[in-house]
Amino acid sequence: MQALAANLQVEFTADHGTLTFPKDARGADWPGNALVTFDAGPDRPGVRIDASVGGQLEGL
C-alpha cells in the first residue's frame, strides 16, 4: 500500500515499510532524500535510517 502523509511518501505491507523524507522538506537543502525502513522480525521490529549526509541523519 502507498500513502502520502504530510508530504512524506509512505509504502508498507504487513512485514515491510518505508518512509521517504524529501531532501527539501521544511526548507532543507540536503544532497538526497532520507529513507527510513521498517521490517517485522520474528523477535522484534527492525528500523534502519539511510540519510545522504550526517547532519540529515542527526536531524531525523
N, C-alpha and C positions, 0 to 999 in steps of 0.2 A: 504494500500500500504506500502511496505517496501523499504527502500533505505539505502545505505551506503554513508555517506558524511564525507570525511576526517577522516576515521576510526571511525566515530560515527554511531551507529545504529539508524535509524530514522523509525518510524512507524506512519502512520497517516490516518485518514479518514476525512470527511468533518466536523465532530464535536469533534474529539479527536485525540491527537497526543502525542507521547513520543520520547524523545531523550536520549539515554544512553551514558554517559561518562564513558569509561572503567577505572577501578581502577588504571591502569598502564599507562594512557595516558601521553604523553610528559615526560616520565621518572618518573612519580609519583609512589608512593607505598601506596595507600590508602587501608584500610581494605576491601572495597567493591566498586562496581560501584555506580555512582550517576545517578539518573533518574529525568529528567525534564518532567512534564506532562502539556499538554495544553488542555483546554476544552473550547469549544464555549458555551457561555451562552446567554440567551435572552437579557441581558443588557450590558454585557461586557465579554471579554475572561478571563478565569481563568488560572493561572500558578502556579504550585507547584514544588518545588525542594526538592527531597529526597536524602540526602547525608549520607555516612557511618560515618563521623565524622565532627565536627565543622569546622576544617581547610579546608576540602574539600568544604563545603558549602560556606565558605568565598571566596574561590578561584573561585567559579562559579558565 
